[in-house]
Amino acid sequence: MMFAPDVYGDKLEMINSIIRTHLPVREAVYIEGVLTFKIMTREIKESFKTIYLELSRIGFVPVAQEAEGEVMLKVYPYKAPPRSRSRWPLILFIATVFTVFIDGVIRSGGLGSFPYGRGFWESIAYTVGVLSIIGIHELGHKISARQDKIDSSLPYFIPGIPGVMPTFGAIIFQRGPIRNRDDLFDLGVSGPIAGFLASLLVMVFAFQQAEWVERSVVEDMVRRGLVSYLPSPLIFNLANSIFSTGNLVPIFPAVGFAAWLGMVVTSLNLLPVWQLDGGRIFRSLTGFKHYRILSFISVGILFLTGYYYLSLLLLFFLMTPIDFAPLDTVSPLSRFRKVSFIGIILMVLVTFVILPGPLLSLITPILGS
């Protein structure tokens, strides 16, 4: 990208003052028309955040990169995208409430004697459970974005297909740039952590509402098509050991599927693939090349564990590389956040589900399930 030096206009002296006030500058030059400051230190993380705030107020944005062993801080003109009030977040939310409720009716076996039938209230609980998990997940992103001074939109809920997938989650559009690796990590991890905690609460409620019966009775009901079996994530097995009495097996109402779905989506969303939250998390730790390698490995794991269509879809998206590089690529991820990767990996392990398929059939005898 090349600019004419006069793009900085009468702001040149102000820009120069801001940079030199917060960082030691060896030299200021124009490289391909971009005002570039050669910095004499690598410890720029906190100063860079201050510089970013001050420059953004006058219509510019800094970018810190390392070239030939030297830190280069480039200053680009920047205009924040216009903010507009839209009714689409509300419209899509209402549509999603409808599709989730209808899905709950299907999974509950009908409304019963409306509005007093058990099916109606199960559908209500299911709707609240699903939307709470998604909503709290997005709220986590929203709070993190606000704390890190990143402008973002309201969540756009995506209605799904009742009886198949009630909703395809929600998205928040990021309007502003990400300052450094710490902010990139925080933005990525905040949603999954919030969604996981919400899923835990819904799971506890589901276990409290479950009907506990003999295993032989459940097996007979499965054969007769009265109930369906879903492979459980480890967190469900741990909860079962806490809530179970004797050898009884829980039969969940529809809200149990909401908790199950919340856990599965949490694990999938934490994988370092494409624009999933895990992509941002792992990109904050490593370079783009290694992040791409992790993405293809994750797609392979998804395919082997039964997520055939999802893996093929993500593989298609990976053909068009998308980078999440922050403005400051010089400053490393903080030590606390690096250690936090242990917790992220554990979260994936306790929520991931292997879907029925060739691999599950292969490992079942090994696990002794």
C-alpha positions, 0 to 999 in steps of 0.5 A: 500500500503506497501513500503520498506523504501529504496524506498526513497533512497538518497532522504530521507534527502531532503524529511525530509528537505522539510517537516520540512521547511514548517510544524511543525513535531512532529515525523517521522515514517514508517507506513507499509513502508510509510514515515509518518510525524505527523504534529502539526497543522491543518493549512496546506493548503498553506504549503501543496501546496508548499510541493507538488510542491517541492516533485513532482520535485524529484519524490514524492507526499504528502498525508495529512490525519487525523487519531486518531485526528492527521494530518498525512502527508505521502510521496509516490513515484510518477511518472507522466504519460508519455506525448504523442502527439496524433492526436486523439483530432484533428480527433475527433474534425473534426468528431464532426464538421461533425456530428453537421453540418449534425444535423444542416442541418436536423434541418434546413430542408435542405441546400436550394440552396447551398451555398446561401440557408438559411438552409446552413447558419443556419446549420453553425450558429448551428455548431458554436453555439454547438461547441463554448458551448462545446469548451468554457466549456472545455477551462474553465476546461483547464484554471483551471487545468493550474492555479492549476498546474494540468496536463491535456490533450487536449479536446477529442470531442465525435461525436454523431448521427445526428438527435438524439444527434449531439455530446456527449460533450468532455472530458479532461483527468486529468494526475496529482493529485488534491492537495486540496478541493479548486482545486477540486472545481475549476476544477469542476465548471470552465467548467459549468460556462464557458459553461453557459456563452457561452450558454447565448451568443448563446441564445441571438443570437437565440432570435435575429434570431427568427421569432416572430408570434402569439401564435395561428399560432404557435399552428397551426404549431405544430399541422401540424408538421411544428415546434416542441415544447421543454419545456423551462428552466427558463432562456429562459422564462426570456429572452423571457420576455426581447425580446418579443413584445406583445403576440408574440411567438418566432420560433427559427432557429436551433441555438435555439436548440444549446442554449437550449441544452447548458442550459440543459447539464449545469444543468445535468452536475452540478448534484452530480453524478458519474464523472459529474462536479457536482460530483467533486464540491459536493465532495469538500464540503462533505465526500465520504459517503454523496456524494454517498447519493447525487448521488443516490438522483440526479439519482432519481430526473432525473428519476422523471423528465423524464430522464429515460435512463440517470438516469438508465445509471448513476445508473449503473455507480454508482454501481462502486464507484469512489472517487475524494479525493484530496491529502490534505483531512485535509484542508476544502473548502474555505469560498468563495467557500462554499458561491458559492454553492448558485450560483451553485444551482441557475444555476441548477434551471434556466437551468434545464428542466423537460422533457414531462412525467408523472411528467410534466403532474402532475405539469402542472395544479399546475403551471397553464402553 
